[in-house]
Amino acid sequence: MRRRRLAPLLAVSVTATLAPVLATSTATAAPAATPSTASSSAATGALNQYVKQKPQWKRCEADAPAEFECATIKVPLDYRVPGGKRIDLAISRIRSTTPDKRHGVLFSNPGGPGGQGLYMPLGLQERLPESAQQKYDLIGFDPRGVGQSSPVSCDLEPEEENWLRPYKEETFDKDVAWARDVANKCKEKAGDTLPHITTRNTARDMDLLRAILGEKKISYVGYSYGTYLGAVYTQLFPGRADRFVLDSAVDPARAWRGMIQWWAEGAEPAFDRWTEWAAERSEKYGLGDTPKEVDRTFWDLVAQADEKPIEVEGQPTTGDDIRSGMRAAVFSPEYATEGVVELKKAAAGEPASVNRLAAFAGSEGTGTAGAAVDAAEVPSDNMTASFWAVVCGDNSAAWSRDPESYRQDAIGDKGRYPLFGDFASSIKPCAFWDKSVEPATNVNNRVGSLVVQNEWDSQTPLPSGQALHADLKGSKMVTVLGGEGHGVYPNGNACTDGTVTDYLFSGKLPAKDVTCEATADSNAEARKNQKRDVLPGSPLPERAPDRF
C-alpha cells in the first residue's frame, strides 16, 4: 500500500491555518510593539509565504535508516516582524508504518533548554510500541538557535560555561564578574538574535511547522523542559493541541529561576529518605546505624574534602563537588549509598570503584561545554548560549538586577537547603541580561493532556509536576510512587506505559488521575542512566541511540 503523502494544507485555507500563529504573535507581544490592523494584514501575507514552503525531505545521513528523513525550513526570527530576518529550522520525520491507520503527527522535544531534538524520531521509533508508530508520523526538530537550527553562540570559553558556582564570600565578586562577562559576551556576539530564542517563539515555530505539514492539530511528547514548551503551546494555540504527553514536568510559575531552585528544595526530602534507607542497611554498607549517623558520615566527608580535596579519578574532589554530585544521586538511595561507600574508601586512601564515584567527579565537568554536538558547524558553546537565552528571556522579571540580592538568597538558601541551596540561588548571567521583549507565559487552560511524573525525580521534583497538572485544568496525571529518575515513558512499567500508550492510541484520557507503583526494573534503568548534571533536564538522550 502506498504511503499517504502529506497534503499541503489539507482542506484548510492558508489564512485559516495561520490565524492562531498570527493572532498569538501579535496579541501577546509587548504592548508598544503590537501591530495595527493594517500591519497585521501585512504580517498575514508574510506568514503565508512561510506556509507555502515545501520541505525537501531527504535521507538524514548516509548511515541513517532510509525512513529517517530530514529537511530545513525558514521561520521568522521575530514573529512581530515576519517580513524581517529569517532563520533555519532543522526538521525530521519518520512516517507512519501503516498509512491507513495514521492519525496525524507526533512532535517531540527531549528537554533542555538547549537540547537537540532532530534525532528524537529515532529514539521514539526504538521505544514506542508498534501501535503508536502506526498512528503517527514522528516529527523531530532542533529548536530555534539549537543544533542545526541557526545555532547561536556567545564565544564562551569552557570555564565560562561552568555555571554551578556555590556561594563563597571570598569568590562572590569573581562570580558576579563571571555572570556579567557571560551576559556581555552573549550580547556582543548575538545580541540581535538571542532576544528571540524563547519558548514562546519555539512554540510559534511548532505551529508554523504544523501548518507547513498540512495538519489541523499536532500531538506531542515532551520531556522535562519539553513539558514547558508543550504547556506554552497549549496556552498559545489551544485549538491546535491534540494528544499531549508531558513527562517529568516543569512548574510554569517557576520558569526559570525557581526551577533551578527546585533542585535545592527537592533534594532535602530525598536526602532524608536516603539516610533512612542507608541506615536500614548499615550491616551491608557501614555508613551508620541510624539516619543521624548516616547524615554525619556524609557531612564529615564533605568537611574533609573542604579541608583537603579527595582524589577521585586522579582529580581533586572538593566538598562542593560532593554536595553538587550528591544533589542528583540522592534521589536513588542505592546509587547514592554505593557512591558514598566508595567515596569513603577514597577519603581513607583505599582503592575505590571509579564507576561508582562518577557522581562526585570534580567540578571541571559540571558545565555544558562537554556536551556532544552533531556537526562541526555547531558552536561548542551552543547548548549554553541557547540555554541562557531561554532561561533569562522567558521571564526576565524573575531575575533580580541587584547582585546583592543573590548573595542574600544564596546565604539563606544554604541554611535552608544545605546540600545545594547556594548553588541554586547564587548569581547567574540573567542578572545582567537585557529585559525580554515578551511577557512571561501564564499557563492556565483546559486543554486535554497527560502529565507523567516519578515521585523521586532529581530534576523536576514531584511538586513541580503537580503544579503543571493544576495549571492544565483539562489534564490527568500519572504518578509513579517510588519511581526514581528523570523521564518516565516508556520504562517497561506496564501501568505507566499502558496508560500513556492507550492515550496516544485512542486520544482518551483516563477518567481520573492514575497512581502506579515503581518496578525494580524501571528504577534499575534510572540508576543506570545516572550522570552528572548538565542542564535542568534532558532525559531522553540517555535513553535513545548513541546519536543523541
Phi, psi and omega in degrees: 000134180292143176288140179292131178280141178293117180293147183304313180210027185049228180256014186263137179288160179302314183297315181294321181295324184275346187309313180297320180299310184292314183300318182287319184292335178269315186291334184259002177286171178302140187309321183294340184257004182294122183290157173283174179301319181296313181292331176298320177296320178297321179295323177301316179298319180295319179290330176304321180296325178292318183294333182285354179299143175242103183305136178267085184290137175208163179304131187297316180210158183300326182262007177275157176304144184299328183283351180270107188246148180231157176203172176229133175240168177256141175226157178291138172297316182236111182292344176285339179228069187296343177276000182272215185300142178246149176232165181274147170232113179277126185233160180213165178201154164231117187285158180310138179284343181223087188306325183286352175253003186294134177261322183169215182248145177240102176284165181205157175212135186273348183121188182145235358298149180108358180282137179279134183245005185298326184264009178304319180304325178295318178295318180292322178300322181289331188257325186287145175295158183301326181300322179286325179292333175290329187282332194227149156280125180275120186246127175240162175196147168278123178303156180309136180083358188242139171060243182270002183261079182043064188298138179266160178211151173246006184057043182277142171281156183307320181292335178284342180278346179284102188255355178272086187245111181292150180287131170217136183303320185284342181248358187298319180298323176293323179292324175297316179297320177300312182298318179294318181296318179298313180299318181292319179296321178295319180294318181293320185280320189217035185298334179278341185258315188304324179299344183256002175270080184231162178295322179299318179289326175296322175297321177295322175300318178300319182288326175294318177298320175305314181294319180297323179283352178078030182253140176286326182219165172236149164258167194201140169235119181232139180248136172056243176309327179300336176290323178292316176302316179296319180294320177296321177299316179296330180285318182279328186226060186301328181283353182254358183267126181257267182249111186244122175250121184242103192254120179069081205264146174273138173280110185303326182292344182249018176277117005235341182300319181294330178290322175297321178291336174301328179304318181286313182296317182289336183287333185294310176296328177293323177296316179297319177299320180296315181299323178293317181298313182293323179295323179294343182240034185296329181297324181279317190256334175068033179264352180146147182275344180229159176305323180296322179291321177297318177303315182294321178302314181296310185289335173294322177295319178299315181296319179297317181289332175293323182284317177212114183307143178272135180283120176230120182056035180074011183239136180293130182245118184270172175299325177295321176299319181294315179299316182295316179293321182292334181307316179272322185298327188294343179288347171241098187305320180295315180298314181296318182297313179300322179293317181292324176301313180291325177296321178298320177296313181299321180295332179270003180079017181263156176301138183224156179287117181297319182300318183282351177263002186302325182297335186255015180302154185303162191289353180299338183260014187269353179276193179258002186297330183278358182294136182291145174244154190272345183207154184298333184280353178277120181302146183297333181261017185300317181298318180293316182297315180289328176301309182293326179302315181285312184297322180275330188267338182294325181208079184295337180293341180285348185251117177297148176264005184252109181305326182298329180294328178289323177301311182295320178296319182294319178296313181295319183284335173293326175290320181283322185229077191298336182291318190214003187302320182284328174300311187291322191260353181287178190301141177228160181303337181300339178296338183240011181280148175298147179296146184294148175277356183232159175282163171292154180269122175268104182277116182196089183211178183244022178294135179291133179200167181237115177267130184237131190209130168283147178294322184243082182247122186284336185265317178233088184301160185311315180301333178293315177295321179296325179292318178296319177302319180292324180289324179267089191290346175265007186270162166240158185234138172252117179250128179261099180294130183078000181289131179248151174103166183251113186105119187253307193263136346271146183227012178086000177274116186301326182292307182289313182298319181296319181294314181291315181297319178301320180293314179297327183281317187258337185081003181260121176288156173302152181296332178211171179302149185245135174245124178246155174261137178296151175251158179299323182293316183293321177289327177296322178294321178299318179295321180298329184269006180296127174218162180297144186297143172240302179231171177288051164112108169218080188287326191294324178305335177286341192245007187236184182301164183302335182302332178293000000 
